[in-house]
Amino acid sequence: MIVVFGDARSETVAALKSGLATATQPYAAGVTVGERIPSLRSADDPQLPYVLVAVDGTPGVKYPIVAYSTVRVVVWHTNPDRANDLAQLCQGVLCSSSGDRLAHCAPATGPIPAVDPDGDIDMSWFTVTASMRGSDVSAD
């Protein structure tokens, strides 16, 4: 049996895009979720709200069942309250998501308010532990 695990970053991006697409909260309107900060983003045109997803460190693995990754989510918004509210919503979306590869997310740190030092933009960030299911690819 050959088991591989999905990419925690791409799976959490997909879960956030799906969960936020139906959000009706005003602070979630027009949100963009991605794996990189847009190259054209600036303090004059911050493209807000924006949610960045990254994986911190090397995943832990209990082969062949599950892999664990720390996923960091950073939210930039127009003011600190909206940044915190959107971060809380994102954390809720992730912790209630489950799919073929993303088995479960559990809160780890935050949300923690901050200010982006490069653009003086309000932000909030948090981490979750994402559990990824293994897939048997030996028959492929």
Secondary structure as GFF3:
##gff-version 3
##sequence-region A 1 140
A	DSSP	beta_strand	3	5	.	.	.	ID=ss1
A	DSSP	alpha_helix	8	21	.	.	.	ID=ss2
A	DSSP	three_ten_helix	26	28	.	.	.	ID=ss3
A	DSSP	beta_strand	32	34	.	.	.	ID=ss4
A	DSSP	beta_strand	50	62	.	.	.	ID=ss5
A	DSSP	beta_strand	66	77	.	.	.	ID=ss6
A	DSSP	alpha_helix	80	95	.	.	.	ID=ss7
A	DSSP	beta_strand	102	116	.	.	.	ID=ss8
A	DSSP	beta_strand	121	136	.	.	.	ID=ss9
###
